[in-house]
Amino acid sequence: MENHVRARRAALGLTQAELAERLGVSRQTVISIERGRFDPSLPLAFRLSALLGAPIEELFVPSHHDVRVDPL
């Protein structure tokens, strides 16, 4: 999954530590999300969405290999 968390955070002038504190997670969690190594839980994704002022679907975009639909 690709994400735009780093760009939104930077546009708002927040550091990783500030975002982590506001989210109630570690700075390492924010780093892992931004690098695409960790997909946040749905509750955390909603908190990110609220704090960064962007809908979840704008913050997190599935890669082509993440979305696979089997025919009916």
N, CA, C and O of each residue as an XYZ file, in Angstrom:
288
protein
N       0.836     -1.165      0.000
C       0.000      0.000      0.000
C       0.889      1.238      0.000
O       1.859      1.331      0.753
N       0.543      2.159     -0.839
C       1.262      3.435     -0.881
C       0.522      4.424      0.011
O      -0.680      4.294      0.238
N       1.266      5.427      0.518
C       0.586      6.424      1.330
C       1.215      7.804      1.140
O       2.337      7.947      0.653
N       0.448      8.800      1.543
C       0.873     10.194      1.424
C       0.973     10.852      2.799
O       0.821     12.066      2.933
N       1.229     10.039      3.805
C       1.293     10.532      5.177
C       2.447     11.514      5.344
O       2.267     12.588      5.920
N       3.616     11.162      4.853
C       4.782     12.034      5.017
C       4.546     13.399      4.375
O       4.851     14.431      4.973
N       4.006     13.402      3.168
C       3.766     14.667      2.467
C       2.750     15.525      3.212
O       2.950     16.731      3.355
N       1.650     14.912      3.693
C       0.626     15.671      4.433
C       1.193     16.202      5.743
O       0.947     17.351      6.111
N       1.955     15.362      6.449
C       2.570     15.788      7.714
C       3.489     16.969      7.491
O       3.435     17.957      8.224
N       4.337     16.866      6.472
C       5.286     17.938      6.170
C       4.567     19.218      5.756
O       4.976     20.314      6.138
N       3.493     19.080      4.973
C       2.735     20.255      4.534
C       2.125     21.000      5.718
O       1.932     22.215      5.670
N       1.824     20.253      6.786
C       1.259     20.870      7.987
C       2.336     21.347      8.961
O       2.029     21.926     10.003
N       3.589     21.102      8.616
C       4.692     21.548      9.458
C       4.868     20.738     10.735
O       5.411     21.237     11.720
N       4.411     19.495     10.721
C       4.547     18.633     11.888
C       5.781     17.751     11.763
O       6.111     17.286     10.672
N       6.450     17.527     12.866
C       7.538     16.551     12.875
C       6.941     15.168     13.101
O       5.778     15.034     13.482
N       7.743     14.157     12.864
C       7.285     12.794     13.136
C       6.961     12.629     14.609
O       5.985     11.966     14.960
N       7.770     13.226     15.472
C       7.543     13.126     16.918
C       6.239     13.808     17.317
O       5.492     13.280     18.141
N       5.958     14.970     16.744
C       4.711     15.673     17.062
C       3.490     14.876     16.614
O       2.507     14.767     17.346
N       3.561     14.321     15.406
C       2.448     13.520     14.911
C       2.259     12.284     15.786
O       1.133     11.938     16.145
N       3.349     11.628     16.125
C       3.276     10.433     16.971
C       2.619     10.756     18.314
O       1.769     10.005     18.791
N       3.012     11.863     18.913
C       2.445     12.253     20.209
C       0.941     12.498     20.096
O       0.169     12.052     20.944
N       0.535     13.203     19.053
C      -0.892     13.493     18.863
C      -1.700     12.227     18.583
O      -2.877     12.144     18.932
N      -1.058     11.240     17.948
C      -1.733      9.980     17.636
C      -1.715      8.998     18.802
O      -2.513      8.062     18.849
N      -0.802      9.220     19.741
C      -0.657      8.282     20.850
C       0.105      7.037     20.473
O      -0.142      5.958     21.011
N       1.052      7.191     19.530
C       1.897      6.069     19.099
C       3.355      6.495     19.192
O       3.650      7.655     19.477
N       4.251      5.570     18.955
C       5.679      5.903     18.980
C       6.096      6.580     17.670
O       5.433      6.451     16.641
N       7.196      7.291     17.743
C       7.751      7.914     16.539
C       8.127      6.833     15.529
O       7.996      7.038     14.322
N       8.589      5.696     16.012
C       8.956      4.590     15.131
C       7.744      4.090     14.345
O       7.879      3.690     13.189
N       6.572      4.112     14.958
C       5.352      3.714     14.242
C       5.083      4.657     13.089
O       4.751      4.218     11.988
N       5.224      5.957     13.333
C       5.020      6.943     12.264
C       6.034      6.722     11.144
O       5.682      6.758      9.965
N       7.283      6.495     11.513
C       8.333      6.244     10.518
C       7.976      5.014      9.682
O       8.091      5.042      8.457
N       7.544      3.939     10.339
C       7.197      2.701      9.628
C       6.013      2.896      8.690
O       5.999      2.350      7.586
N       5.020      3.669      9.119
C       3.872      3.955      8.247
C       4.334      4.760      7.042
O       3.997      4.426      5.906
N       5.101      5.816      7.279
C       5.557      6.667      6.176
C       6.407      5.906      5.173
O       6.341      6.186      3.976
N       7.191      4.963      5.627
C       8.048      4.181      4.727
C       7.319      3.017      4.075
O       7.893      2.307      3.250
N       6.053      2.817      4.442
C       5.273      1.741      3.846
C       5.580      0.372      4.401
O       5.209     -0.637      3.800
N       6.253      0.316      5.543
C       6.581     -0.965      6.162
C       5.471     -1.469      7.070
O       5.451     -2.638      7.455
N       4.544     -0.573      7.410
C       3.476     -0.913      8.344
C       2.193     -0.242      7.882
O       2.161      0.970      7.671
N       1.137     -1.029      7.727
C      -0.179     -0.475      7.421
C      -0.909     -0.290      8.741
O      -1.027     -1.238      9.516
N      -1.399      0.910      9.009
C      -2.037      1.161     10.300
C      -3.371      0.423     10.427
O      -4.010      0.068      9.437
N      -3.760      0.208     11.670
C      -5.088     -0.355     11.929
C      -6.124      0.659     11.445
O      -5.802      1.825     11.215
N      -7.338      0.217     11.296
C      -8.397      1.119     10.855
C      -8.610      2.272     11.840
O      -8.745      3.413     11.399
N      -8.646      2.025     13.159
C      -8.783      3.156     14.086
C      -7.631      4.165     13.966
O      -7.853      5.373     14.040
N      -6.414      3.669     13.783
C      -5.276      4.573     13.631
C      -5.364      5.326     12.307
O      -5.022      6.507     12.252
N      -5.810      4.678     11.257
C      -5.981      5.348      9.964
C      -7.009      6.473     10.080
O      -6.829      7.540      9.493
N      -8.091      6.240     10.837
C      -9.086      7.292     11.046
C      -8.495      8.461     11.833
O      -8.790      9.617     11.531
N      -7.664      8.173     12.841
C      -7.021      9.260     13.598
C      -6.062     10.038     12.710
O      -6.010     11.266     12.777
N      -5.302      9.328     11.876
C      -4.410     10.009     10.932
C      -5.204     10.907      9.999
O      -4.819     12.050      9.750
N      -6.301     10.396      9.490
C      -7.161     11.153      8.596
C      -7.643     12.438      9.259
O      -7.592     13.510      8.656
N      -8.106     12.329     10.487
C      -8.608     13.501     11.210
C      -7.498     14.509     11.488
O      -7.681     15.709     11.282
N      -6.353     14.028     11.951
C      -5.252     14.932     12.291
C      -4.629     15.598     11.065
O      -4.218     16.758     11.119
N      -4.564     14.856      9.966
C      -3.923     15.396      8.767
C      -4.916     16.094      7.839
O      -4.522     16.672      6.826
N      -6.195     16.041      8.182
C      -7.211     16.749      7.407
C      -7.394     16.232      5.994
O      -7.596     17.005      5.058
N      -7.323     14.918      5.849
C      -7.492     14.310      4.523
C      -8.252     13.003      4.677
O      -8.049     12.285      5.656
N      -9.122     12.683      3.730
C      -9.829     11.395      3.786
C      -8.847     10.226      3.727
O      -7.775     10.328      3.132
N      -9.228      9.128      4.348
C      -8.371      7.940      4.366
C      -7.971      7.540      2.954
O      -6.816      7.188      2.712
N      -8.925      7.591      2.013
C      -8.616      7.147      0.650
C      -7.633      8.071     -0.065
O      -7.062      7.682     -1.084
N      -7.424      9.282      0.443
C      -6.380     10.154     -0.109
C      -5.037      9.887      0.558
O      -3.989     10.068     -0.062
N      -5.060      9.460      1.807
C      -3.815      9.163      2.514
C      -3.240      7.806      2.123
O      -2.025      7.646      2.008
N      -4.120      6.837      1.923
C      -3.682      5.474      1.642
C      -4.257      5.006      0.318
O      -5.472      4.984      0.121
N      -3.364      4.632     -0.581
C      -3.765      4.218     -1.928
C      -3.250      2.808     -2.168
O      -2.043      2.571     -2.101
N      -4.146      1.871     -2.447
C      -3.688      0.502     -2.693
C      -2.834      0.426     -3.952
O      -3.134      1.061     -4.964
N      -1.781     -0.349     -3.873
C      -0.966     -0.622     -5.053
C      -1.746     -1.575     -5.945
O      -2.688     -2.226     -5.491
N      -1.362     -1.657     -7.196
C      -2.092     -2.540     -8.112
C      -2.074     -3.988     -7.639
O      -3.031     -4.723     -7.882
N      -1.008     -4.414     -6.969
C      -0.956     -5.796     -6.491
C      -1.720     -5.982     -5.172
O      -1.946     -7.116     -4.750
N      -2.124     -4.871     -4.510
C      -2.916     -4.966     -3.282
C      -4.388     -5.221     -3.568
O      -5.106     -5.786     -2.742
N      -4.825     -4.802     -4.739
C      -6.241     -4.941     -5.085
C      -6.377     -6.040     -6.115
O      -5.986     -5.890     -7.273
N      -6.941     -7.149     -5.665
C      -7.152     -8.259     -6.567
C      -8.602     -8.715     -6.420
O      -9.057     -9.050     -5.326
N      -9.288     -8.720     -7.504
C     -10.682     -9.133     -7.482
C     -10.836    -10.366     -8.356
O     -10.528    -10.354     -9.548
N     -11.320    -11.431     -7.728
C     -11.583    -12.650     -8.487
C     -12.935    -12.521     -9.188
O     -13.879    -11.971     -8.620
N     -13.030    -13.020    -10.408
C     -14.313    -12.945    -11.096
C     -15.391    -13.722    -10.344
O     -15.102    -14.695     -9.648
N     -16.618    -13.282    -10.496
C     -17.744    -13.967     -9.815
C     -18.056    -15.292    -10.423
O     -18.968    -15.981     -9.967
